C-alpha cells in the first residue's frame, strides 16, 4: 500500500511575527501530503498524519480494501466539511500478492497507459513498473508484510506522481469512478476499492469559492486506508496604523490594528499580512490582493511596497498595481501573476526553471504596505460610521489549471478610520445671546504654538477644513491656508480633527474686547471597543461596538483684574456626528474710573480765575 497526498500543509508562521487569523479563520494553505509506502494486502496501524512522519505499516492478506477520506481540521479546530466534495478515482495498476506474501505483482490499467508512457518515457508495462520502483528509496524485498518507511514528500517519486496526475487530466482520461460525498458524511467518507494503485483527485467546483482542490495518490491493496484531505486556503489580514498612542495599541503594541482616526489631509498607512502558500503541484500560481476603499480615501499608487520574507519585490516586474479594468467597486489590485516563479527567483534561484530534487519550504511572510490620504469627502461624514477599507485575496486553487485559471477568493477583511469636528462659537460673559463677530483664531498641535494646523475655507461653506502637514508641500504655509474668523453669528467650525490635543489661539479679538492672552488647550478622546481594534467587522463603524465614546475638554487660562484664573471645562459632544462644541468667552470690559464732584468744579473755576488775573497783570506791565 502506498499513500501519497500531494498537497502539503505549509509550515506554521511564527505567530510572534504575524497574526493573520480574524473572524474565526485560521492559518490555512493549499497543501500537499507526500507519504510513500509499498505493500499489498496491508493493514494501516497508524492514521496518516504530518507529512514528515515516516509511518510504519504492517501487512496481512485481505481481499478488498477501503479508502476513508477524512475532512480537514483547521488550526483552529474547526472541521472543513466533506459534504458535497467530489473526487475522481483513477486505478492506475491492479495489485496481486503472492501466496507466500513475499512478492507483489502490478498490472497496468490500459486506460492510463498513454499517460504512464509519456511521463516515464518507457514503452512497456514492465519497464514502466521497474522505472517507478527505482524511485523507491525504502525497498523491502521478499516480505510483503514487513514494515516499510514512507518515501520523502520531496522525492523523485513525489514529482513523478505530480506529473502523472497532470498528464491524466490533460489527456482527459476517464476516471475509474467518481465519488460525491453525501451531505450526511460531513467528517469522513469511506469508499470500497479493489487492491491496486490509485490516484484520488479532488474535483470539487472551486471557481470563485473560498476553498482549494486537493490531490491524493493511493497505492493500495490494504483493507483500510485513511486519507486526511487538505482543502485549506490562504488568508489575508488588513491593518491600519494608529498614529496616536502607538505603544499601547495592537497585538504587538506598535499601532497596527483595525481602527484609527486621522485629520483630513493626513496620510493613512495600511498593510496586508499574508504568507506564501505551499504551491507544490502548481506549475504557476496567481496571487492577487484586491482592495476597495471609501470615497473619502485617496489611494497613492507610488506608496506600494511588497515584501516577501526579507526580500523586497520589484514593481512592474514581480508584481503590478492595477487601477483600471477591474470591478467598479474596487479601487486597485496588486497582482502577482506567478507567485511560484517569484518565490523560486528570490529563494531558490539555482532551481529556477527546473524541478528541484529538494525540499522547498514555503510559508514566508508577505507584507504589503501602502498609503492613502483622508480627503475632503470625509467632512461630510465625521463620527460614525467611519471610512472603511477592504481587501480580499484571489488565488489559484486548482493545480489542474495554470496561471489565473481557476481561482478562489477569501472573504473581505475590513478596517475603519474616523475623523471629528469642532463647532466653535464666540460669546461674551454677560449675555450668551450676544455672538461676537470678527474674532480670529489659529490652531496648533503644540503648547508653544509653533506647529500650526493649517485650515482652509470649507468647500461647502461649513466653516473650515483642516489641511494636514502631510498635504503641505515644503515648509511654507499653503496658499489656501487662512485664519479662522467668527461670523456674524459668532460661529467658527473646524472639520477633520484627530483624536488628540490641540491648542486654539485667538489672534485678534472682536472690536471692543480684550485679546485672550493664552491659547485654549483642547483634548479630544475617542474610545474604541477593544474587540473591534483587533477584529473589526464590516459595518460595525456605525454601532457602539467600535466608536464607543467621544469625550472632549478644554483648559482655559484667563487674566482679569490683575490675576490669572485657570479652569477646565467638559465639552458637550455628539458621537454620531463626531462633534465637540466649545464656547470661547470674552469678558465684557468696564470703563476706567471717572468723577464729577463739586470740588472738581471749584478747582476748575479757581484755576480759571488765577489765569485771568495773571493775564491782566501782564498787560499792565506792558503799558507802563
C-alpha positions in Angstrom: 0.0 0.0 0.0 1.3 3.4 -0.9 -0.4 6.6 0.1 0.6 10.0 -1.3 -1.4 13.2 -0.8 0.2 15.8 -3.0 -0.7 19.0 -1.1 1.4 19.5 1.9 0.4 21.8 4.7 2.8 24.7 4.9 5.0 25.4 7.9 3.2 27.5 10.5 4.2 31.1 10.5 5.9 32.5 13.6 2.9 33.9 15.5 5.2 36.5 17.1 5.8 37.9 13.7 2.3 37.8 12.2 -1.1 37.1 13.4 -3.4 36.7 10.4 -6.5 34.9 11.7 -9.6 37.0 12.1 -13.3 36.4 12.1 -12.9 32.7 13.1 -10.5 31.9 10.3 -7.1 30.3 11.0 -4.0 29.9 9.0 -4.6 27.7 6.1 -2.8 26.9 2.9 -3.1 24.8 -0.2 -1.3 21.7 1.0 0.3 18.5 -0.2 0.9 15.4 1.8 3.5 13.1 0.5 3.9 9.7 2.1 5.3 6.7 0.2 4.9 3.1 1.4 4.9 -0.1 -0.6 2.8 -3.1 0.4 -0.1 -5.3 -0.6 -2.9 -6.6 1.5 -1.8 -4.1 4.2 -3.5 -3.0 7.4 -2.6 0.6 8.3 -1.9 0.6 12.0 -1.5 4.4 12.2 -3.6 7.1 10.5 -1.8 9.4 8.1 -0.7 12.4 10.0 2.0 15.0 9.5 3.7 14.6 6.1 7.2 14.5 7.6 6.4 11.4 9.7 7.9 8.1 8.5 4.9 6.0 9.1 5.4 2.3 9.5 2.8 -0.2 8.3 2.2 -3.9 8.8 0.6 -6.1 6.3 -1.8 -9.0 6.1 -3.6 -10.6 3.2 -7.1 -9.3 2.5 -9.5 -9.5 -0.4 -10.9 -6.0 -0.6 -9.9 -2.6 0.6 -11.5 0.6 1.8 -10.3 4.2 1.4 -11.6 6.6 4.1 -11.3 10.3 3.3 -11.3 12.4 6.4 -12.3 16.1 6.5 -9.6 18.7 7.1 -9.4 20.1 10.6 -8.1 23.6 10.6 -5.6 25.0 13.0 -8.5 26.5 15.0 -10.0 23.0 15.4 -12.9 23.7 13.0 -13.8 21.0 10.6 -14.0 21.9 6.9 -16.9 19.6 5.9 -16.5 16.9 3.3 -20.2 17.2 2.4 -20.7 17.7 -1.3 -17.0 17.3 -2.2 -16.3 15.4 -5.3 -13.4 13.1 -6.2 -12.1 11.3 -9.3 -10.6 8.0 -8.5 -8.1 6.6 -11.1 -7.0 2.9 -10.7 -3.5 3.0 -12.3 -2.4 -0.6 -11.5 -4.1 -3.7 -10.2 -2.1 -5.4 -7.4 -1.7 -9.0 -6.6 0.1 -10.6 -3.7 1.9 -13.9 -3.9 0.6 -16.9 -1.9 3.6 -16.6 0.5 3.3 -12.8 0.8 6.9 -12.4 -0.4 6.1 -10.6 -3.7 3.7 -8.1 -5.3 2.8 -8.0 -9.0 1.2 -4.9 -10.6 -0.8 -4.9 -13.8 -1.2 -1.6 -15.8 -4.6 -0.3 -16.5 -4.8 0.3 -20.3 -6.9 3.4 -19.7 -3.8 5.2 -18.4 -1.2 3.5 -20.5 -0.6 6.6 -22.7 -0.1 8.9 -19.7 2.3 6.4 -18.0 4.4 6.0 -21.1 4.6 9.8 -21.6 5.6 10.6 -18.1 8.0 7.7 -17.6 9.4 7.7 -21.1 9.1 3.9 -21.2 7.3 1.7 -23.8 6.4 -1.5 -21.9 4.5 -2.4 -18.8 7.4 -4.0 -17.1 9.8 -1.1 -17.9 7.2 1.4 -16.6 6.8 -0.6 -13.3 10.5 -1.1 -13.0 11.1 2.7 -13.6 8.6 3.6 -10.8 10.2 1.1 -8.5 13.6 2.7 -9.0 12.2 5.7 -7.1 11.7 3.6 -4.0 14.3 4.6 -1.5 12.9 2.2 1.1 12.7 -1.0 -0.8 11.7 -4.1 1.1 12.3 -7.5 -0.6 10.9 -10.9 0.0 8.4 -9.9 2.6 5.2 -8.0 1.7 4.2 -8.0 5.4 7.4 -6.3 6.5 7.2 -2.7 7.8 8.3 -0.1 5.3 9.2 3.6 5.8 7.4 6.2 3.7 9.1 8.0 0.8 10.0 11.6 1.3 7.4 14.1 0.2 10.1 15.8 -1.9 11.5 12.7 -3.6 11.7 12.0 -7.3 8.7 9.7 -6.7 6.6 12.6 -5.5 7.3 14.7 -8.6 6.6 11.7 -10.8 3.1 11.4 -9.2 2.5 15.0 -9.7 3.4 14.8 -13.4 1.3 11.7 -13.8 -1.8 13.3 -12.4 -1.3 16.4 -14.6 -1.0 14.2 -17.7 -4.1 12.2 -16.9 -6.0 15.4 -16.6 -4.5 16.8 -19.8 -5.5 13.7 -21.7 -9.0 13.9 -20.3 -8.8 10.2 -19.4 -12.0 8.9 -17.7 -11.7 8.1 -14.0 -12.3 4.6 -12.8 -15.0 6.1 -10.7 -16.3 9.5 -9.5 -17.4 9.9 -5.9 -19.6 12.7 -4.5 -19.6 12.8 -0.7 -23.2 12.9 0.6 -24.5 15.7 2.8 -24.7 13.2 5.7 -21.0 12.5 5.7 -19.5 15.7 6.9 -16.5 14.4 8.8 -15.4 11.3 6.8 -16.4 9.1 3.8 -15.4 5.6 3.0 -15.3 4.0 -0.5 -14.7 0.4 -1.4 -11.9 -0.4 -3.8 -10.1 -3.5 -5.2 -6.5 -3.9 -4.5 -4.4 -1.6 -6.6 -2.5 1.6 -7.1 -4.8 4.7 -7.2 -4.8 8.4 -7.8 -7.6 10.2 -5.9 -8.1 13.7 -7.2 -10.5 16.2 -5.6 -12.5 17.9 -8.3 -15.0 19.9 -6.2 -16.0 23.0 -8.2 -13.8 25.8 -6.9 -14.3 28.7 -9.2 -14.9 31.8 -7.2 -15.2 29.9 -3.9 -13.2 30.1 -0.7 -11.7 26.6 -1.0 -9.0 24.7 -2.7 -8.6 21.5 -4.6 -6.6 18.6 -3.1 -4.7 15.8 -4.8 -4.1 12.4 -3.2 -2.4 9.4 -4.7 -3.2 6.0 -3.2 -1.4 2.6 -3.9 -3.5 0.1 -2.0 -4.2 -3.5 -1.6 -4.9 -2.9 2.0 -8.3 -3.2 3.7 -8.3 0.2 5.5 -6.5 3.3 4.4 -7.2 6.8 5.9 -6.5 10.0 4.0 -6.7 13.3 5.6 -7.9 15.7 2.9 -6.2 19.1 2.9 -8.6 21.6 1.3 -7.2 24.6 3.1 -6.9 28.1 1.8 -4.6 31.1 2.3 -6.0 34.0 4.2 -5.2 37.7 4.4 -5.4 40.3 7.1 -5.7 44.1 6.7 -4.5 46.6 9.3 -4.4 50.3 9.7 -1.7 52.2 11.7 -3.0 54.4 14.5 -0.6 57.3 14.8 -1.5 58.2 18.4 -0.6 56.1 21.5 1.2 53.5 19.3 2.9 51.9 22.3 -0.4 50.7 23.7 -2.4 49.7 20.5 -2.3 46.5 18.6 -1.2 43.0 19.5 2.4 43.9 19.1 1.9 47.4 20.7 3.1 49.1 17.6 -0.1 50.9 16.5 -1.1 48.3 13.8 -4.7 47.3 14.4 -8.2 47.6 12.8 -9.3 51.0 13.9 -7.7 54.5 13.7 -8.6 58.2 13.5 -6.9 61.0 11.5 -7.1 64.6 10.3 -8.3 65.4 6.9 -5.3 65.6 4.6 -3.3 63.2 6.7 -1.5 60.1 5.3 -3.3 56.9 6.3 -0.9 53.9 6.4 -2.3 50.4 5.6 -0.8 47.0 5.3 -1.7 43.4 4.4 -0.4 40.4 6.2 -0.4 37.0 4.4 2.1 34.3 3.6 3.4 32.2 0.7 1.1 29.1 0.4 2.5 25.7 -0.4 2.5 25.7 -4.2 3.8 22.3 -4.8 1.7 20.7 -7.6 1.2 24.0 -9.4 3.2 25.0 -12.5 2.3 28.6 -11.8 0.3 30.4 -9.1 -1.8 33.5 -9.4 -1.9 35.7 -6.3 -3.9 39.0 -6.3 -4.8 41.4 -3.5 -8.0 43.2 -4.4 -8.7 46.5 -2.5 -11.7 48.8 -2.3 -11.8 52.0 -0.3 -14.3 54.6 0.8 -14.5 57.7 -1.4 -13.1 59.7 1.5 -9.8 57.9 0.9 -7.4 58.6 -1.9 -5.0 55.8 -2.9 -1.3 56.6 -3.5 -0.1 54.0 -6.1 3.6 55.1 -5.6 3.5 54.2 -2.0 3.1 50.4 -2.5 5.9 48.2 -1.1 5.7 44.4 -1.3 8.0 42.3 0.8 8.3 38.5 1.0 10.4 37.5 3.9 13.5 39.7 3.8 13.1 40.4 0.0 11.5 43.5 -1.5 9.7 42.7 -4.7 10.1 45.0 -7.8 7.1 46.8 -9.1 6.1 46.0 -12.7 8.4 43.0 -12.7 7.4 40.9 -9.7 4.0 42.5 -9.3 1.9 45.2 -10.8 -0.5 47.8 -9.3 -3.7 47.8 -11.4 -6.2 50.6 -11.1 -8.2 50.2 -14.4 -10.1 47.3 -16.0 -11.1 46.0 -12.6 -14.6 45.7 -11.0 -16.3 49.1 -10.5 -16.5 48.7 -6.7 -12.7 48.1 -6.4 -10.0 50.8 -6.1 -7.0 48.8 -7.1 -5.4 45.4 -7.3 -1.8 44.2 -6.5 -1.3 41.3 -8.9 1.5 38.7 -8.7 0.9 36.9 -11.9 3.1 33.9 -10.9 3.9 33.8 -7.2 5.7 30.4 -7.6 8.1 31.8 -10.2 8.7 34.9 -8.0 9.5 32.8 -4.9 11.8 30.5 -6.9 13.6 33.5 -8.2 14.3 35.0 -4.8 14.6 32.0 -2.6 15.6 29.1 -4.9 17.4 30.8 -7.8 19.5 27.7 -8.6 16.4 25.8 -9.4 14.6 28.4 -11.5 13.0 26.7 -14.5 13.8 23.2 -13.2 12.2 20.7 -10.9 14.3 20.7 -7.8 15.3 17.5 -6.1 15.0 19.1 -2.7 12.5 20.5 -0.2 11.2 23.9 -0.8 9.9 25.4 2.3 7.1 27.9 1.7 5.3 29.9 4.4 7.4 33.1 4.0 5.6 36.1 5.4 4.2 38.5 2.8 3.8 42.1 4.0 2.3 44.8 1.7 2.3 48.4 2.8 0.7 51.4 1.1 -0.7 54.8 1.9 -3.9 56.7 1.3 -4.9 60.2 2.1 -8.1 61.1 4.1 -9.6 63.6 1.6 -12.2 66.4 2.0 -15.1 64.0 1.3 -14.5 63.0 4.9 -16.0 66.3 6.1 -19.5 65.0 5.1 -19.4 62.0 7.5 -17.5 62.9 10.6 -18.0 60.5 13.5 -19.9 57.4 12.8 -19.9 55.2 10.7 -16.3 56.0 9.7 -14.5 55.2 6.5 -13.9 51.5 5.6 -11.2 49.9 3.6 -11.5 46.3 2.5 -9.2 43.7 0.9 -9.7 40.1 -0.3 -7.2 37.6 -1.7 -7.7 35.9 -5.1 -5.5 32.9 -5.5 -5.0 29.8 -7.7 -6.9 26.9 -6.1 -6.8 24.1 -8.6 -3.5 22.5 -9.6 -5.2 21.2 -12.7 -5.2 24.8 -14.2 -2.3 27.1 -14.7 -1.8 30.8 -14.2 -5.1 32.6 -13.4 -7.1 29.5 -14.4 -9.5 28.6 -11.6 -9.2 30.8 -8.6 -10.7 31.1 -5.1 -11.3 34.2 -3.0 -11.1 34.9 0.7 -13.8 36.9 2.4 -13.3 40.6 2.5 -11.3 41.8 5.5 -12.1 45.3 6.7 -10.6 48.2 8.7 -12.0 51.6 9.5 -10.9 55.1 10.4 -12.7 58.2 11.8 -12.4 61.9 11.9 -14.1 64.6 14.0 -15.2 68.2 14.0 -15.4 71.1 16.4 -18.2 73.6 16.4 -17.0 76.9 18.0 -18.9 80.0 19.0 -17.6 83.3 20.2 -19.7 85.0 23.0 -19.3 87.4 25.9 -19.7 86.6 29.5 -22.7 88.8 30.3 -25.2 87.8 27.6 -24.8 84.4 25.9 -27.2 85.6 23.3 -24.7 88.2 22.1 -22.5 86.5 19.5 -19.2 88.1 18.7 -18.2 88.6 15.1 -14.7 89.2 13.8 -12.6 87.2 16.3 -9.7 85.5 14.6 -8.1 82.2 15.5 -5.3 79.8 14.6 -5.0 76.1 15.6 -1.8 74.4 16.7 -0.7 71.0 17.7 1.9 72.0 20.4 1.6 74.1 23.5 4.2 76.7 22.3 2.1 77.3 19.2 4.8 76.8 16.7 3.3 73.8 14.8 0.3 75.2 13.1 -2.6 73.0 11.9 -3.5 74.9 8.8 -7.1 75.3 7.7 -8.9 76.5 4.6 -12.4 77.6 3.9 -14.6 74.5 3.5 -15.9 73.9 0.0 -19.4 73.5 1.3 -19.3 76.7 3.3 -19.4 74.8 6.6 -16.6 76.7 8.4 -13.0 75.5 7.8 -11.4 72.2 6.8 -8.1 71.0 8.2 -5.0 71.0 5.9 -2.8 68.4 7.5 1.0 68.8 7.3 1.1 65.6 5.1 -0.7 67.6 2.5 1.6 70.6 2.6 4.4 70.9 0.1 7.6 72.5 1.5 7.9 74.4 4.8 5.8 77.4 4.0 2.1 77.7 4.7 -0.1 76.5 1.8 -1.6 79.2 -0.4 -5.1 78.3 0.6 -4.4 78.5 4.3 -6.4 81.2 6.2 -7.1 82.4 9.7 -10.4 81.4 11.1 -12.8 84.3 11.7 -16.0 84.1 13.7 -19.0 85.0 11.5 -21.9 87.3 12.3 -23.3 84.5 14.5 -20.0 84.1 16.3 -19.5 80.7 14.7 -16.2 79.2 13.5 -16.3 75.4 12.8 -13.3 73.2 12.2 -13.8 69.9 10.3 -11.4 67.0 10.1 -9.8 66.7 13.5 -7.9 63.8 15.0 -8.4 62.3 18.5 -5.5 64.3 20.1 -4.6 67.5 21.9 -4.9 70.9 20.1 -4.3 74.5 21.1 -6.7 77.2 19.9 -5.1 80.6 19.9 -7.0 83.9 19.5 -5.0 86.2 17.3 -7.5 89.1 17.1 -10.3 89.9 19.5 -13.6 91.4 18.4 -13.7 95.2 18.4 -14.0 96.4 22.0 -12.8 93.2 23.6 -9.5 92.2 25.1 -7.5 89.5 23.3 -7.2 86.2 25.1 -3.7 86.1 26.4 -3.2 82.3 26.4 -4.2 79.5 24.0 -7.1 77.2 24.9 -5.9 73.6 25.3 -8.5 71.2 23.8 -8.3 67.5 24.4 -10.3 65.1 22.1 -10.5 61.5 23.1 -12.2 58.8 21.2 -12.7 55.4 22.8 -13.0 52.2 20.7 -14.0 48.7 21.6 -11.0 46.5 22.2 -12.6 43.6 20.3 -13.0 45.7 17.2 -9.5 47.1 17.4 -8.2 43.6 16.8 -11.1 42.1 14.9 -13.3 44.7 13.1 -16.4 43.5 11.4 -17.6 45.4 8.4 -20.5 47.8 9.2 -19.6 48.0 12.9 -18.4 51.5 12.5 -22.0 52.6 12.7 -22.5 51.0 16.0 -21.2 51.3 19.6 -19.1 48.2 19.1 -16.4 50.4 17.5 -16.7 54.1 18.4 -18.0 53.8 22.0 -17.2 57.2 23.4 -16.3 60.7 22.3 -15.1 62.9 25.1 -13.6 66.4 24.9 -12.4 69.0 27.4 -10.9 72.5 27.3 -8.4 74.2 29.7 -8.8 77.9 29.9 -6.3 80.4 31.3 -7.6 84.0 31.8 -6.1 87.2 33.1 -8.6 89.8 34.6 -8.5 92.2 37.5 -4.8 91.7 37.8 -4.8 88.0 38.4 -4.7 84.7 36.4 -7.6 82.2 36.6 -7.3 78.7 35.2 -10.1 76.1 34.9 -11.2 73.0 33.0 -14.5 72.6 31.2 -16.1 69.5 29.8 -17.4 70.0 26.3 -20.6 68.6 25.0 -20.2 66.0 22.2 -22.3 64.2 19.7 -20.8 60.8 18.9 -23.0 60.2 15.8 -21.7 63.3 14.1 -18.3 63.2 15.8 -18.8 66.8 17.1 -17.5 68.6 20.1 -18.9 72.1 21.0 -16.9 74.9 22.5 -17.7 78.4 23.6 -14.9 80.9 23.6 -15.8 83.7 26.0 -14.7 87.3 26.1 -15.4 89.2 29.3 -17.1 92.5 29.0 -14.7 95.3 29.8 -15.6 98.2 32.2 -14.7 101.9 31.8 -11.8 103.3 33.7 -12.7 105.3 36.9 -14.2 108.9 36.5 -15.6 111.5 38.9 -18.0 114.6 38.6 -17.8 116.2 42.2 -18.3 120.0 43.3 -14.6 120.1 44.2 -13.7 119.5 40.6 -15.9 122.4 39.6 -14.3 124.6 42.3 -10.9 123.7 41.2 -11.8 124.4 37.6 -13.2 127.8 38.4 -10.4 128.8 40.7 -7.9 127.7 38.1 -9.6 129.9 35.5 -9.7 132.9 37.9 -6.0 132.7 38.5 -5.2 132.5 34.8 -7.3 135.7 34.2 -5.6 137.7 37.0 -2.2 136.8 35.6 -3.2 138.0 32.1 -4.4 141.4 33.5 -1.2 141.9 35.4 0.9 141.1 32.3 -0.9 143.7 30.2 -0.5 146.4 32.9 3.2 145.8 33.0 3.4 146.0 29.2 1.7 149.5 29.2 4.0 151.0 31.9 
